[in-house]
Amino acid sequence: MTTEILVCVLCRPPELPSDQPRPGRALLEAIENIALRDDQPFPIRPVECMSGCRRHCTVALQAPGKTTYMFGDLPADEDSAEQESSVCQVDNK
């Protein structure tokens, strides 16, 4: 079973100016870069809405036959991307 990472790329914190990139997009790109760097086979998919708007920068982990986990208020940085990638690596072994 392959765990898939879903990243909301639509939400924006209220204090973020509209001309700035959305945090979810930055986190998605960081996770994709780590997956490429480490040659990880898990799917990563941008999602337009996960109903986590109050907790911008929302990520979900899902796999067939398993419970889906959502995490919100994540920092859009390399550390978060590394953690999400690590969870998928462990779950896909």
N, C-alpha and C positions, 0 to 999 in steps of 0.2 A: 504494500500500500504506500502510495506517495502522498506525503503531506504537501498541501498547497498553501502558499502565502497570498492573502488578499490584502491590498493596501488601498484605503480610501484616498483618492486624489482630489476630491472636491472640497472638503471642509477647509475653512479658513478661520483662524482665531480673530475675534472682533478687532483686536488692536493692530492686526497686520494690514498695512496699506494694500489696496487692490492691485497696485503695480508690482508687488513682490510675489515671488513664486509661492505656491501653497506648500506647507510643510510635508503633506503626504506625498506629493510628487518628488520632493527631495529624498524622503525616506525610501520610496520605491526605487529610485535610481541608485541609492547607496546599496540596497539589498541586491539589486541586479548586478551591480559591479562586484560585490563579494561573491555572488554565485558564479560569475564568469571567472573571477580570479582563482577560486577554489575548485572550479570545474564541478559544481554541484548540480545534480539533475532535477531538483525539485522545481515545480512550476511557480511562477510569480505573476500575479495578475492585478492590474489596476482595476479599481471599482469606483464607479461614479458616486455611489451613496451606500453607506452601511448603517444609516440611522444612528450614527455616533457623533452628531454635529457638536454637541456640548463637550465632547471629549475629542477634539480635533486630533489629527494624526492617529487614526485608528487602524489597527491591523487585526486580521483574523487568520487563524490556522485551522485548516479543515482537511479531512481525509475520509474516504469512504468507510462507513461502519464505525466512525469515531465521533466523539463530541466535538463540536466546533468551539474554539476559544477566541474571544475578542479581547483586545487590549486597547485602551485609549489613553490619551494624554501623553503619548510617547514623544520623546525628543526626536527631532528629525536629524539625527547625527550618526556617525559611524558606529558608535557603541551600540545603539539600538539596532542598527542593521546587522551587526555582528551577532547580537543576542538572538534575533529572529532567525538568522541563518543557522546558528548553532542548534536551536530547537529542532529545526527541520532535519539537520544532519543526524541528530540522535534518533529522531522518530522514524527516519527512513532507513535505518540500519537493520 
